[in-house]
Amino acid sequence: SSKRLIENSDCTIVLDNTKLNTIATERLQIKNPSVSQLNSLVATVMSASTTTLRYPGYMNNDLVGLVASLIPTPRTHFLMTGYTPLTIQSQTSTVRKTTVLDVMRRLLQTKNIMVSASPRNGCYISILNIIQGHVDPTSVHKSLHRIRERKLANFIPWGPASIQVALARKSPYVETPHKVSGMMLAN
């Protein structure tokens, strides 16, 4: 129940079944997605959220420390998620470029967010992007600068506009067609 999530949870990652179905039909062109295909999307997001623990990157990223900045008060612990590029078994979204800037820009697009809420109608408190792959940290700084310059994300007026980035290696056990992928946790 939602009361338990409100009172007993430190962090809740929200995934919307309707939005997952929309992503599978519109982005991955699956006419009638099965439950296992939708669960594959959920598994991708959940495994990406813990990738900094399993395959540490350039920095020692503690998941608790990363998520703590997303939750300023205990009642605001429901986080939106986004992921790009999306894949389900043999189905792959039509993503050609996977540079850090492209991945970070796509994470802010409504079509990659896995909740049926448009961030264009509101604003973010803070964002955490977990970027997987072989990434040069200078490209991350350049990408953050371009995103701020273009004002691709609206933030609360009473706090700092913060997009945190955690870098992680890709799994050595799973082959992916993309060099860089990313997951967004946002509040």
MOKA-V257545 format. One record per residue. N is the residue number from 1. PSI is psi in degrees with one decimal (none if undefined). BURIAL is I if it has 24 or more other C-alpha atoms within 12 Angstrom, else O. Layout:
n={N & N}
psi={PSI & PSI}
burial={BURIAL & BURIAL}
This chain:
n={1 & 2 & 3 & 4 & 5 & 6 & 7 & 8 & 9 & 10 & 11 & 12 & 13 & 14 & 15 & 16 & 17 & 18 & 19 & 20 & 21 & 22 & 23 & 24 & 25 & 26 & 27 & 28 & 29 & 30 & 31 & 32 & 33 & 34 & 35 & 36 & 37 & 38 & 39 & 40 & 41 & 42 & 43 & 44 & 45 & 46 & 47 & 48 & 49 & 50 & 51 & 52 & 53 & 54 & 55 & 56 & 57 & 58 & 59 & 60 & 61 & 62 & 63 & 64 & 65 & 66 & 67 & 68 & 69 & 70 & 71 & 72 & 73 & 74 & 75 & 76 & 77 & 78 & 79 & 80 & 81 & 82 & 83 & 84 & 85 & 86 & 87 & 88 & 89 & 90 & 91 & 92 & 93 & 94 & 95 & 96 & 97 & 98 & 99 & 100 & 101 & 102 & 103 & 104 & 105 & 106 & 107 & 108 & 109 & 110 & 111 & 112 & 113 & 114 & 115 & 116 & 117 & 118 & 119 & 120 & 121 & 122 & 123 & 124 & 125 & 126 & 127 & 128 & 129 & 130 & 131 & 132 & 133 & 134 & 135 & 136 & 137 & 138 & 139 & 140 & 141 & 142 & 143 & 144 & 145 & 146 & 147 & 148 & 149 & 150 & 151 & 152 & 153 & 154 & 155 & 156 & 157 & 158 & 159 & 160 & 161 & 162 & 163 & 164 & 165 & 166 & 167 & 168 & 169 & 170 & 171 & 172 & 173 & 174 & 175 & 176 & 177 & 178 & 179 & 180 & 181 & 182 & 183 & 184 & 185 & 186 & 187}
psi={157.5 & -27.4 & -41.3 & -41.7 & -35.2 & -44.8 & -31.2 & 3.4 & 140.5 & -31.5 & 130.0 & 122.2 & 120.2 & 127.9 & 133.0 & 122.6 & -40.8 & -43.7 & -38.8 & -40.5 & -40.1 & -42.9 & -44.1 & -39.1 & -43.3 & -42.1 & -38.3 & 0.6 & 44.7 & 118.1 & -46.1 & 85.9 & 138.2 & 167.8 & -38.4 & -33.2 & -40.3 & -37.8 & -29.5 & -39.3 & -44.0 & -44.4 & -38.0 & -45.9 & -44.4 & -36.8 & -33.5 & -31.0 & -22.4 & 9.1 & -28.3 & -24.4 & -39.4 & -37.1 & 76.2 & 145.8 & -135.9 & -27.6 & 155.6 & 103.0 & 110.8 & 124.4 & -39.1 & -43.1 & -37.0 & -43.5 & -26.5 & -35.9 & -16.4 & -17.8 & 90.3 & -30.7 & 153.2 & -31.9 & -9.3 & 53.1 & 20.8 & 115.5 & 135.5 & 152.8 & 153.0 & 153.0 & 141.6 & 148.5 & 144.9 & 140.1 & 143.6 & 113.6 & -107.2 & -11.2 & 129.9 & 137.5 & 157.1 & 70.3 & 123.2 & -47.6 & 133.3 & 51.6 & 167.0 & -44.4 & -44.9 & -42.7 & -46.4 & -35.4 & -43.1 & -30.8 & -25.8 & -6.5 & 140.2 & -33.9 & -15.3 & -3.1 & 134.6 & 32.1 & 141.5 & 54.1 & 134.9 & 120.1 & -11.3 & -26.6 & -5.6 & -153.6 & 160.3 & 149.9 & -49.8 & 163.3 & 141.2 & 121.5 & 125.3 & 111.6 & 125.1 & 138.6 & -176.8 & 104.5 & 136.0 & 124.5 & -28.1 & -31.6 & -28.8 & -45.7 & -41.1 & -40.2 & -42.9 & -41.0 & -43.7 & -37.7 & -43.1 & -40.1 & -43.8 & -6.2 & 53.7 & -14.9 & 134.7 & 129.8 & 164.0 & 142.4 & -20.9 & 4.3 & 171.0 & 143.9 & 105.9 & 124.9 & 109.5 & 148.4 & 127.9 & 132.8 & 137.3 & 154.1 & 157.7 & 158.0 & 131.1 & -7.7 & -14.2 & 122.2 & 132.6 & 150.1 & -8.1 & 144.7 & -37.3 & 137.7 & 164.2 & 152.3 & 139.7 & 133.3 & 125.7 & 149.7 & none}
burial={O & O & O & O & O & O & O & O & O & O & I & I & I & I & I & O & O & O & I & I & I & I & I & I & O & O & I & I & O & O & O & O & I & O & O & O & I & I & O & O & I & I & O & I & I & I & I & I & I & I & I & I & I & O & I & I & I & O & O & O & I & O & I & O & O & I & I & I & I & I & I & O & O & O & O & I & I & I & I & I & I & I & I & I & I & I & I & I & O & O & I & I & I & O & O & O & O & I & I & I & I & I & I & I & I & I & I & I & I & I & I & I & I & I & I & I & I & O & I & O & O & O & I & I & I & I & I & I & I & I & I & I & I & I & I & O & O & O & O & I & O & O & I & I & O & O & I & O & O & O & O & I & I & I & I & O & O & O & O & O & I & I & I & I & I & I & I & I & I & I & I & O & O & O & O & O & O & I & I & I & I & I & I & I & I & I & I}
